[in-house]
Amino acid sequence: MALRLRQEMQEKLVAEVAEVASEQLKRFEDFVQFKHIFCPLLQILNLRLREAEQQRLREAEHERLRQSDGRERLRNLNTIQEEILQLNQLLEPSTQTRSDPPRQPQLLLHPREPAVLPAVGGGAQDGREFPSVEDMTMSERALHEMRALIRLMQEEVAKAQEKKKKEQDEEEQGRKQVELQAQQEAQKKAVETAKEKAKRKGLQNSAEESTLKWFRELQEAAARCQEALQLLNCPKDAQTKKLKLELQKAASIPVSQISSNSGSQLREIFDKIDKLLSGRGLVSGGKTISTSQHPQGLDFVSYKLAEKFVKQGEEEVASHHEAAFPIAMVAAGVWELHPRVGDLILAHLHKKCPYAVPHYPPMKEGTTVEDYQRILGYRVDDSGVEGQDSFLKRMSGMIRLYAALIQLRWPYGSKQGSAPHGLNHGWRWLAQMLNMEPLADITATLLFDFLEVCGHALMRQYQSQFWKLILLLKEEYFPRIEAVTSSGQMGSVIRLKHFLETSLQSRQIRPPKGQLNSAFWSS
């Protein structure tokens, strides 16, 4: 019985398990059938979702680009409106008469609204946030029209100003011509008066014969040097022409770079010039240049160097007085090692500024007024003779350079023997100036410039003899300067008088500004 019951229970359990397995098999079959039906639909749905997401991203990028372009157009339109507003304000004064009431500008920009030209595009008609391309086109067209109008007005104004300037220049030229004639007459009278005074009181009208002989010898030597340079000055082939330009640049560029920035820089410039004059190769513009490349190379470089040194005095020192010392220092060093350059410097200096001899060239028979003005140092061109202020400024620059040159020696030279052109030449210049009848304006100007630069060195060198000379200048020579000076030329006379009085009272002359001290050479 127990076995039977156990067998029945076992059969019942097997039947239940079979039923459960059958149920699960049925569910599995239903699931497989469902999967075969719905998987393609799911794939289609996922594809549609991906397409929708990509479309959304494209629309977002398109909107971002539209917003960016719109903001850019808005900024451009604001810029155009501001420019048109400024142009409109420029036009207002020219179109508005004094009797008309002032008109308000028609173009106003609101800080929170799109800047659209009401008179041009009329704003965005479709309610968009940003201006359209048509709005921009209309605005740019309006801007171009206003620019063209302004340009026409400016051209008219320029023509009117040019015409007015031409008339003023013609008036100025006529006035200068009248002044020049009056000046020439005054100079003739002054020369005649000076001759009469010289006969009565013993002063000369020109430098001593030995000085004039020295002056003529320097000019003749410079003229011979220039004549000998014809082959290089007027080259016939391209190679010689190129070499001439390279030598000229190699000579002039270092001189134009002279400054008081540092002693090492000044020494480097001097070494370049010395190397060039010694016939060694110098790298300039990426090429090696040497005076030995042409038979006349050394003479050409020497001539151009001397010319450039004097030009620096005429221009740079005339504008910046302290520049006299670094330029004169390099010139003195070059002069000591290459004396021919020093003679050419003097020749160029005397030709441009005969008062550095000192020499007051007389007017010879047959000489035109323009040629005589050139001999006196004036610049004369098609527009006429330069003004007196410009002339005095240039002469002052060259005298200051000369006054610095005679008291300097290159600190790295041998220092054996005397300087090639030392303070004794400064004493000779000052003594000869006081032996010659003064000229209006120029004599007082040059005496002041010379003493301000070189007075301290002369005082230390000659001491009591120097003060005797200054006292002679103050008490006997200065009244002669005042006698030939008109009321409109008293500026230089007053400066000289104040300098003399201050120096004699203190028995001291201050060192000039711009001197190169030991700290400079260590920099």
C-alpha positions as CSV (number, residue, x, y, z in Angstrom):
1,M,0.0,0.0,0.0
2,A,2.8,2.3,0.9
3,L,4.5,1.6,-2.4
4,R,1.3,2.2,-4.3
5,L,0.7,5.5,-2.6
6,R,4.3,6.5,-3.3
7,Q,3.9,5.5,-6.9
8,E,0.7,7.5,-7.3
9,M,2.4,10.5,-5.8
10,Q,5.3,10.1,-8.1
11,E,3.1,9.8,-11.2
12,K,1.1,12.9,-10.0
13,L,4.4,14.8,-9.6
14,V,5.6,13.8,-13.0
15,A,2.2,14.8,-14.5
16,E,2.5,18.2,-12.9
17,V,6.1,18.7,-14.1
18,A,5.1,17.7,-17.6
19,E,2.2,20.1,-17.5
20,V,4.6,22.9,-16.3
21,A,7.1,22.0,-19.0
22,S,4.4,22.0,-21.6
23,E,3.2,25.4,-20.4
24,Q,6.7,26.9,-20.5
25,L,7.3,25.4,-24.0
26,K,4.1,27.0,-25.2
27,R,5.2,30.4,-23.7
28,F,8.6,30.0,-25.4
29,E,7.0,29.3,-28.7
30,D,4.7,32.3,-28.3
31,F,7.7,34.5,-27.4
32,V,9.7,33.3,-30.5
33,Q,6.6,34.1,-32.6
34,F,6.3,37.6,-31.0
35,K,9.9,38.2,-31.6
36,H,9.7,37.4,-35.3
37,I,6.7,39.8,-35.6
38,F,7.9,42.8,-33.5
39,C,11.8,43.0,-34.1
40,P,11.5,44.6,-37.6
41,L,9.0,47.1,-36.1
42,L,11.5,47.9,-33.3
43,Q,14.3,48.4,-35.8
44,I,12.1,50.8,-37.9
45,L,11.2,52.7,-34.7
46,N,14.9,53.1,-33.7
47,L,15.8,54.3,-37.2
48,R,13.0,56.8,-37.1
49,L,14.2,58.0,-33.7
50,R,17.8,58.4,-34.9
51,E,16.6,60.4,-38.0
52,A,14.5,62.6,-35.7
53,E,17.5,63.3,-33.5
54,Q,19.7,64.1,-36.5
55,Q,17.1,66.4,-37.9
56,R,16.8,68.2,-34.5
57,L,20.6,68.7,-34.4
58,R,20.6,70.0,-38.0
59,E,17.9,72.5,-37.1
60,A,19.7,73.6,-33.9
61,E,23.0,74.1,-35.9
62,H,21.0,76.0,-38.6
63,E,19.4,78.2,-35.9
64,R,22.9,78.8,-34.3
65,L,24.3,79.9,-37.7
66,R,21.3,82.1,-38.3
67,Q,21.7,83.7,-34.9
68,S,25.4,84.2,-35.5
69,D,24.9,85.7,-39.0
70,G,22.1,87.8,-37.7
71,R,24.2,89.2,-34.8
72,E,27.1,89.8,-37.3
73,R,24.7,91.7,-39.6
74,L,23.4,93.6,-36.6
75,R,26.9,94.6,-35.5
76,N,27.8,95.7,-39.1
77,L,24.6,97.6,-39.3
78,N,25.3,99.4,-36.0
79,T,28.8,100.2,-37.3
80,I,27.3,101.6,-40.6
81,Q,24.7,103.6,-38.7
82,E,27.4,105.1,-36.4
83,E,29.6,106.0,-39.4
84,I,26.6,107.5,-41.2
85,L,25.7,109.5,-38.1
86,Q,29.3,110.8,-38.0
87,L,29.2,111.7,-41.7
88,N,25.9,113.3,-41.2
89,Q,27.3,115.4,-38.4
90,L,30.2,116.4,-40.7
91,L,27.7,117.4,-43.3
92,E,25.7,119.5,-40.9
93,P,28.0,122.5,-40.5
94,S,28.6,122.8,-44.2
95,T,24.9,122.7,-45.1
96,Q,23.6,124.8,-42.2
97,T,23.7,128.6,-42.3
98,R,24.1,130.8,-39.3
99,S,20.4,131.8,-39.5
100,D,19.1,128.3,-39.6
101,P,18.2,126.6,-36.3
102,P,20.4,123.6,-35.5
103,R,18.9,120.4,-36.8
104,Q,19.0,117.1,-34.8
105,P,20.6,114.1,-36.5
106,Q,18.1,111.9,-38.2
107,L,19.9,108.7,-37.4
108,L,19.4,107.5,-33.8
109,L,20.4,104.2,-32.4
110,H,18.4,102.5,-29.7
111,P,20.5,100.6,-27.2
112,R,18.1,97.6,-27.0
113,E,16.7,97.5,-30.5
114,P,18.2,96.3,-33.9
115,A,20.0,99.3,-35.4
116,V,18.1,99.7,-38.7
117,L,18.3,102.8,-40.9
118,P,14.8,104.1,-41.1
119,A,15.6,106.2,-44.1
120,V,17.3,103.3,-45.9
121,G,15.9,99.9,-45.2
122,G,12.9,100.7,-43.1
123,G,13.6,97.8,-40.7
124,A,12.8,94.1,-41.0
125,Q,9.3,93.8,-42.3
126,D,8.7,90.2,-41.4
127,G,9.2,90.6,-37.6
128,R,12.5,88.9,-37.5
129,E,14.9,89.7,-34.7
130,F,17.9,90.5,-36.9
131,P,18.2,92.7,-40.1
132,S,18.0,91.0,-43.4
133,V,20.5,90.9,-46.2
134,E,18.4,93.4,-48.1
135,D,18.6,95.8,-45.1
136,M,22.4,95.4,-45.1
137,T,22.6,96.1,-48.9
138,M,20.5,99.2,-48.6
139,S,22.5,100.5,-45.6
140,E,25.9,99.8,-47.3
141,R,24.6,101.6,-50.4
142,A,23.6,104.6,-48.3
143,L,27.0,104.6,-46.6
144,H,28.9,104.5,-50.0
145,E,26.8,107.4,-51.2
146,M,27.6,109.5,-48.1
147,R,31.3,108.6,-48.3
148,A,31.3,109.7,-51.9
149,L,29.6,113.0,-50.9
150,I,32.1,113.5,-48.1
151,R,35.0,112.7,-50.5
152,L,33.7,115.3,-53.0
153,M,33.4,117.9,-50.2
154,Q,36.9,117.1,-49.0
155,E,38.3,117.4,-52.5
156,E,36.6,120.8,-52.8
157,V,38.0,121.9,-49.5
158,A,41.5,120.7,-50.4
159,K,41.3,122.6,-53.6
160,A,40.2,125.7,-51.8
161,Q,43.0,125.3,-49.2
162,E,45.6,124.6,-51.9
163,K,44.5,127.7,-53.7
164,K,44.6,129.7,-50.5
165,K,48.0,128.3,-49.6
166,K,49.3,129.1,-53.1
167,E,48.2,132.7,-52.7
168,Q,49.8,132.8,-49.2
169,D,53.0,131.3,-50.6
170,E,53.1,134.0,-53.3
171,E,52.5,136.7,-50.7
172,E,55.1,135.2,-48.5
173,Q,57.6,134.9,-51.4
174,G,57.0,138.6,-52.3
175,R,57.4,139.6,-48.6
176,K,60.7,137.5,-48.4
177,Q,61.9,139.1,-51.6
178,V,61.3,142.5,-50.1
179,E,62.9,141.5,-46.9
180,L,65.9,140.0,-48.8
181,Q,66.4,143.2,-50.7
182,A,66.2,145.2,-47.5
183,Q,68.6,142.8,-45.8
184,Q,71.0,143.1,-48.7
185,E,70.9,146.9,-48.6
186,A,71.4,146.7,-44.8
187,Q,74.3,144.4,-45.3
188,K,75.9,146.7,-47.8
189,K,75.4,149.6,-45.5
190,A,76.8,147.5,-42.6
191,V,79.9,146.5,-44.8
192,E,80.4,150.1,-45.7
193,T,80.0,151.2,-42.1
194,A,82.3,148.5,-41.0
195,K,85.0,149.6,-43.5
196,E,84.8,153.1,-42.2
197,K,85.0,152.0,-38.6
198,A,87.9,149.7,-39.4
199,K,89.8,152.6,-40.9
200,R,89.1,154.7,-37.9
201,K,89.4,152.1,-35.1
202,G,91.7,149.4,-36.6
203,L,89.4,146.3,-36.8
204,Q,89.6,144.1,-39.9
205,N,86.9,143.3,-42.4
206,S,88.2,139.9,-43.1
207,A,90.3,137.2,-41.5
208,E,94.1,137.3,-41.4
209,E,96.0,136.4,-44.6
210,S,97.4,133.3,-43.1
211,T,94.0,132.1,-42.1
212,L,92.6,132.8,-45.6
213,K,95.5,131.0,-47.2
214,W,94.8,127.9,-45.0
215,F,91.1,128.2,-45.9
216,R,91.9,128.3,-49.6
217,E,94.3,125.4,-49.4
218,L,91.6,123.2,-47.7
219,Q,89.0,124.1,-50.4
220,E,91.5,123.4,-53.2
221,A,92.4,120.0,-51.8
222,A,88.7,119.1,-51.4
223,A,88.0,120.3,-55.0
224,R,90.9,118.1,-56.3
225,C,89.6,115.1,-54.3
226,Q,86.1,115.6,-55.8
227,E,87.5,115.9,-59.3
228,A,89.5,112.7,-58.9
229,L,86.3,110.9,-58.0
230,Q,84.7,111.4,-61.4
231,L,85.0,107.8,-62.4
232,L,83.2,106.7,-59.2
233,N,80.8,109.6,-59.0
234,C,79.6,109.1,-62.5
235,P,79.8,105.3,-63.1
236,K,79.2,104.0,-66.6
237,D,78.6,100.4,-65.8
238,A,76.1,98.8,-63.4
239,Q,78.7,97.1,-61.3
240,T,80.6,100.3,-60.5
241,K,77.3,102.1,-59.8
242,K,76.3,99.3,-57.4
243,L,79.7,99.5,-55.7
244,K,79.4,103.3,-55.3
245,L,76.0,103.0,-53.6
246,E,77.3,100.3,-51.3
247,L,80.4,102.4,-50.3
248,Q,78.2,105.4,-49.8
249,K,75.9,103.5,-47.5
250,A,78.8,101.9,-45.6
251,A,80.2,105.4,-45.0
252,S,77.0,107.3,-44.1
253,I,74.9,104.8,-42.1
254,P,77.3,104.5,-39.1
255,V,77.6,108.3,-38.8
256,S,73.8,108.6,-38.8
257,Q,73.6,106.0,-36.0
258,I,75.9,108.0,-33.6
259,S,74.1,108.8,-30.4
260,S,74.7,109.1,-26.7
261,N,73.0,105.9,-25.8
262,S,76.1,104.0,-24.6
263,G,79.8,104.0,-24.9
264,S,80.0,100.5,-26.2
265,Q,77.7,101.4,-29.1
266,L,79.8,104.5,-29.9
267,R,83.0,102.4,-29.9
268,E,81.4,99.8,-32.2
269,I,80.4,102.6,-34.7
270,F,84.0,104.0,-34.5
271,D,85.4,100.5,-35.2
272,K,83.2,100.1,-38.3
273,I,84.4,103.5,-39.7
274,D,88.1,102.7,-38.9
275,K,87.8,99.3,-40.5
276,L,86.3,100.8,-43.6
277,L,89.0,103.5,-43.9
278,S,91.8,101.0,-43.2
279,G,90.8,98.9,-46.3
280,R,89.5,96.0,-44.3
281,G,86.3,94.2,-45.2
282,L,83.1,95.6,-43.5
283,V,79.8,93.7,-43.5
284,S,77.1,96.1,-44.7
285,G,73.6,95.0,-45.8
286,G,74.7,91.3,-45.7
287,K,77.6,92.0,-48.0
288,T,81.3,92.5,-47.4
289,I,82.4,96.0,-48.6
290,S,86.0,97.2,-48.8
291,T,87.6,100.4,-50.2
292,S,90.1,98.2,-51.9
293,Q,87.4,97.1,-54.4
294,H,88.0,100.3,-56.4
295,P,91.1,102.5,-57.0
296,Q,89.2,105.6,-55.8
297,G,87.3,103.7,-53.0
298,L,89.3,105.2,-50.1
299,D,89.1,108.8,-51.4
300,F,85.4,108.4,-52.1
301,V,84.6,107.0,-48.6
302,S,86.8,109.7,-47.0
303,Y,85.0,112.5,-48.9
304,K,81.5,111.1,-48.1
305,L,82.4,110.5,-44.4
306,A,83.5,114.1,-44.0
307,E,80.4,115.4,-45.8
308,K,78.2,113.3,-43.5
309,F,79.8,114.5,-40.3
310,V,79.2,118.1,-41.3
311,K,75.7,117.3,-42.4
312,Q,75.0,115.8,-38.9
313,G,76.2,119.1,-37.4
314,E,74.0,121.0,-39.8
315,E,70.9,119.0,-39.1
316,E,71.1,116.8,-35.9
317,V,73.2,119.2,-33.7
318,A,71.1,122.1,-34.9
319,S,68.0,120.4,-33.6
320,H,69.6,118.7,-30.5
321,H,72.6,120.6,-29.1
322,E,73.7,117.7,-26.9
323,A,74.3,115.5,-30.0
324,A,77.4,117.6,-30.8
325,F,79.6,115.6,-28.3
326,P,79.1,112.0,-29.5
327,I,79.4,113.1,-33.2
328,A,82.5,115.2,-32.5
329,M,84.0,112.4,-30.4
330,V,83.8,109.9,-33.3
331,A,85.0,112.6,-35.8
332,A,88.0,113.4,-33.5
333,G,89.0,109.7,-33.3
334,V,88.7,109.2,-37.1
335,W,90.7,112.5,-37.6
336,E,93.5,111.2,-35.3
337,L,93.9,107.9,-37.2
338,H,93.0,109.2,-40.7
339,P,94.1,112.9,-41.0
340,R,92.9,113.2,-44.6
341,V,89.3,112.8,-43.3
342,G,89.9,115.6,-40.8
343,D,91.1,118.0,-43.6
344,L,88.0,117.1,-45.6
345,I,85.7,117.7,-42.6
346,L,87.2,121.2,-42.3
347,A,86.8,121.9,-46.0
348,H,83.1,120.9,-45.9
349,L,82.5,122.8,-42.7
350,H,84.2,126.0,-44.1
351,K,82.2,125.7,-47.4
352,K,78.9,125.4,-45.6
353,C,79.7,127.7,-42.7
354,P,82.5,130.2,-43.7
355,Y,82.1,131.7,-40.2
356,A,83.9,128.6,-38.8
357,V,87.1,129.9,-40.4
358,P,86.2,132.7,-39.4
359,H,85.6,134.4,-42.7
360,Y,83.1,137.0,-43.9
361,P,83.3,136.5,-47.7
362,P,83.1,139.8,-49.5
363,M,80.8,140.2,-52.6
364,K,82.9,140.2,-55.7
365,E,82.1,142.0,-58.9
366,G,80.0,140.0,-61.3
367,T,78.6,137.7,-58.5
368,T,74.8,137.4,-58.5
369,V,72.9,138.0,-55.3
370,E,71.8,134.3,-55.3
371,D,75.4,133.1,-55.7
372,Y,76.6,135.4,-53.0
373,Q,73.9,134.2,-50.6
374,R,75.2,130.6,-51.2
375,I,78.7,131.7,-50.5
376,L,77.5,133.2,-47.2
377,G,76.0,129.8,-46.3
378,Y,72.3,130.4,-47.2
379,R,70.3,127.7,-48.9
380,V,69.0,129.0,-52.2
381,D,66.6,127.0,-54.5
382,D,63.8,127.7,-56.9
383,S,61.5,128.9,-54.1
384,G,64.1,131.5,-53.0
385,V,66.5,132.1,-50.1
386,E,65.9,130.3,-46.8
387,G,64.6,132.3,-43.8
388,Q,67.0,133.9,-41.4
389,D,65.9,131.7,-38.5
390,S,66.6,128.5,-40.5
391,F,70.0,129.9,-41.6
392,L,71.0,130.8,-38.0
393,K,69.9,127.4,-36.7
394,R,72.1,125.5,-39.3
395,M,75.1,127.8,-38.7
396,S,74.6,127.3,-34.9
397,G,74.6,123.5,-35.3
398,M,77.9,123.5,-37.3
399,I,79.7,125.9,-34.9
400,R,78.6,123.8,-31.9
401,L,80.0,120.7,-33.6
402,Y,83.3,122.5,-34.3
403,A,83.5,123.8,-30.8
404,A,83.0,120.3,-29.4
405,L,85.5,118.8,-31.9
406,I,88.4,121.0,-30.9
407,Q,88.3,120.0,-27.3
408,L,87.8,116.2,-27.7
409,R,90.2,113.3,-28.2
410,W,89.2,109.6,-28.7
411,P,89.7,107.9,-25.3
412,Y,91.0,104.7,-26.8
413,G,93.6,106.3,-29.0
414,S,97.4,106.5,-28.4
415,K,97.2,110.0,-26.9
416,Q,100.8,110.6,-28.0
417,G,101.5,114.1,-29.1
418,S,98.9,116.9,-29.4
419,A,95.4,116.6,-30.8
420,P,95.2,117.0,-34.6
421,H,93.0,120.1,-34.2
422,G,93.0,121.1,-30.6
423,L,92.0,124.0,-28.3
424,N,94.6,126.3,-29.8
425,H,92.4,126.5,-32.9
426,G,89.5,127.5,-30.7
427,W,91.6,130.3,-29.2
428,R,92.7,131.4,-32.7
429,W,89.0,131.4,-33.9
430,L,87.8,133.5,-30.9
431,A,90.7,136.0,-31.2
432,Q,90.1,136.4,-34.9
433,M,86.4,136.9,-34.4
434,L,87.1,139.8,-32.0
435,N,89.5,141.3,-34.6
436,M,86.8,141.5,-37.2
437,E,84.0,143.9,-37.5
438,P,80.8,142.2,-36.3
439,L,77.8,141.4,-38.5
440,A,74.2,141.8,-37.4
441,D,72.6,138.6,-35.9
442,I,75.2,136.1,-37.0
443,T,78.2,137.3,-35.0
444,A,76.3,137.3,-31.6
445,T,74.7,133.9,-32.4
446,L,77.9,132.2,-33.2
447,L,79.9,133.7,-30.3
448,F,77.2,132.6,-27.8
449,D,77.1,129.0,-29.3
450,F,80.9,128.7,-29.4
451,L,81.4,129.9,-25.8
452,E,78.6,127.8,-24.4
453,V,80.1,124.6,-25.8
454,C,83.8,125.4,-25.6
455,G,84.1,128.2,-23.1
456,H,84.6,125.9,-20.1
457,A,87.5,124.0,-21.9
458,L,89.1,127.3,-22.9
459,M,88.8,128.7,-19.4
460,R,90.6,125.7,-17.9
461,Q,93.3,125.8,-20.6
462,Y,94.1,129.5,-20.7
463,Q,92.8,130.7,-17.3
464,S,93.6,134.4,-16.8
465,Q,94.3,135.0,-20.5
466,F,90.9,133.7,-21.3
467,W,89.2,136.0,-18.8
468,K,91.1,139.0,-20.3
469,L,89.6,138.0,-23.7
470,I,86.1,137.7,-22.3
471,L,86.4,141.1,-20.6
472,L,87.6,142.6,-23.9
473,L,84.6,141.0,-25.6
474,K,82.2,142.4,-23.0
475,E,83.5,145.9,-22.7
476,E,84.8,146.8,-26.2
477,Y,83.5,144.3,-28.8
478,F,79.9,143.8,-27.5
479,P,79.0,147.5,-28.0
480,R,80.0,147.1,-31.6
481,I,77.6,144.1,-31.9
482,E,74.8,146.2,-30.4
483,A,75.6,149.1,-32.8
484,V,75.0,146.9,-35.9
485,T,72.0,145.0,-34.6
486,S,68.5,146.2,-35.3
487,S,65.6,146.0,-32.8
488,G,64.2,142.8,-34.4
489,Q,67.5,140.9,-34.1
490,M,68.2,141.4,-30.4
491,G,67.4,137.8,-29.2
492,S,70.9,136.5,-29.8
493,V,72.5,139.7,-28.5
494,I,70.5,139.4,-25.2
495,R,71.6,135.8,-24.8
496,L,75.2,136.7,-25.4
497,K,75.1,139.6,-23.0
498,H,73.5,137.5,-20.2
499,F,76.1,134.7,-20.7
500,L,79.0,137.3,-20.5
501,E,77.7,139.0,-17.5
502,T,77.0,135.8,-15.6
503,S,80.4,134.3,-16.5
504,L,82.3,137.5,-15.5
505,Q,80.4,137.8,-12.2
506,S,81.0,134.2,-11.1
507,R,84.4,133.9,-12.9
508,Q,83.2,130.5,-13.9
509,I,81.7,128.9,-17.0
510,R,79.7,125.7,-16.5
511,P,80.6,122.6,-18.4
512,P,78.4,122.2,-21.5
513,K,75.4,119.8,-21.5
514,G,75.9,116.5,-23.3
515,Q,79.6,115.9,-22.4
516,L,80.6,112.2,-22.3
517,N,81.8,111.3,-18.8
518,S,83.6,108.1,-17.6
519,A,80.2,106.5,-16.7
520,F,79.2,106.8,-20.3
521,W,82.2,104.8,-21.6
522,S,81.5,102.0,-19.1
523,S,77.9,101.6,-20.4
